[in-house]
Amino acid sequence: MASTTIQVPRETRDHLAELAKERGMSIGQLVEALAAEQPTAEQRAARLIADREAVRRLLGVDISEEEFEAAPDVLGNIYKIAAEKARSAPGAAA
């Protein structure tokens, strides 16, 4: 695999080096791992299409794109509920 050089401020390089060291990696491996975790807009769009097709197939219902767009953000709502419960739990940090 061909490699290249990325110019960053010295402080950023030092920070990346420390993070890589903590994980037992090189800076290059750390940057590769970080890049792999962050899909591009094109990759996110492709994943959305695939996910919606999977939902249609599993449910056996033809849900239109408009219906998907109008549907509530179920996962987002679950995260909000969980965050609210965590904040209000006894001993939770304010």
C-alpha positions as CSV (number, residue, x, y, z in Angstrom):
1,M,0.0,0.0,0.0
2,A,1.3,3.4,-0.9
3,S,1.6,6.0,1.9
4,T,1.7,9.7,2.0
5,T,2.6,12.5,4.4
6,I,0.0,14.7,6.1
7,Q,1.1,18.0,7.5
8,V,-0.4,19.0,10.9
9,P,0.7,21.3,13.6
10,R,3.3,19.8,15.9
11,E,0.9,19.9,18.9
12,T,-1.6,17.8,16.8
13,R,1.1,15.3,15.8
14,D,2.2,15.0,19.5
15,H,-1.4,14.4,20.5
16,L,-1.9,11.8,17.9
17,A,1.4,10.1,18.9
18,E,0.3,9.9,22.5
19,L,-3.1,8.5,21.5
20,A,-1.4,5.9,19.3
21,K,1.0,4.9,22.0
22,E,-1.8,4.4,24.5
23,R,-3.4,2.0,22.0
24,G,-0.2,0.2,21.0
25,M,-0.4,1.6,17.5
26,S,1.6,3.8,15.2
27,I,0.3,7.2,14.2
28,G,-0.5,5.9,10.8
29,Q,-2.5,2.9,12.2
30,L,-4.4,5.3,14.5
31,V,-5.3,7.6,11.5
32,E,-6.4,4.6,9.5
33,A,-8.6,3.4,12.4
34,L,-10.1,6.9,12.9
35,A,-10.8,7.2,9.1
36,A,-12.4,3.7,9.0
37,E,-14.8,4.7,11.8
38,Q,-16.0,7.8,10.0
39,P,-18.0,7.0,6.8
40,T,-18.2,9.6,4.0
41,A,-21.5,11.2,3.0
42,E,-21.7,8.8,0.1
43,Q,-21.1,5.8,2.3
44,R,-23.8,7.0,4.8
45,A,-26.2,7.4,1.9
46,A,-25.5,3.9,0.6
47,R,-26.0,2.5,4.1
48,L,-29.3,4.3,4.5
49,I,-30.5,2.9,1.2
50,A,-29.4,-0.6,2.2
51,D,-31.0,-0.3,5.7
52,R,-34.3,0.9,4.3
53,E,-34.3,-2.0,1.8
54,A,-33.6,-4.4,4.7
55,V,-36.5,-3.0,6.7
56,R,-38.9,-3.4,3.7
57,R,-37.7,-6.9,3.1
58,L,-38.0,-7.9,6.8
59,L,-41.4,-6.3,7.3
60,G,-42.7,-7.4,4.0
61,V,-44.2,-3.9,3.5
62,D,-43.4,-1.4,0.8
63,I,-42.6,1.7,2.7
64,S,-41.9,4.8,0.5
65,E,-39.0,7.1,0.9
66,E,-41.5,9.8,1.9
67,E,-42.9,7.6,4.7
68,F,-39.4,6.9,6.0
69,E,-38.6,10.6,6.0
70,A,-41.8,11.3,7.9
71,A,-41.3,8.5,10.5
72,P,-40.1,9.4,14.0
73,D,-36.4,9.1,14.8
74,V,-36.9,6.0,17.0
75,L,-33.2,5.5,17.8
76,G,-32.7,9.2,18.5
77,N,-35.7,9.2,20.9
78,I,-34.3,6.1,22.7
79,Y,-31.0,7.9,23.2
80,K,-32.8,11.0,24.5
81,I,-34.9,8.9,27.0
82,A,-31.7,7.1,28.1
83,A,-29.8,10.3,28.6
84,E,-32.7,11.9,30.6
85,K,-32.9,8.8,32.8
86,A,-29.1,8.8,33.3
87,R,-29.1,12.5,34.3
88,S,-32.0,12.0,36.8
89,A,-30.6,8.8,38.3
90,P,-29.6,9.0,42.0
91,G,-25.9,9.9,42.2
92,A,-25.8,11.2,38.6
93,A,-23.4,14.2,38.0
94,A,-25.2,17.4,37.5
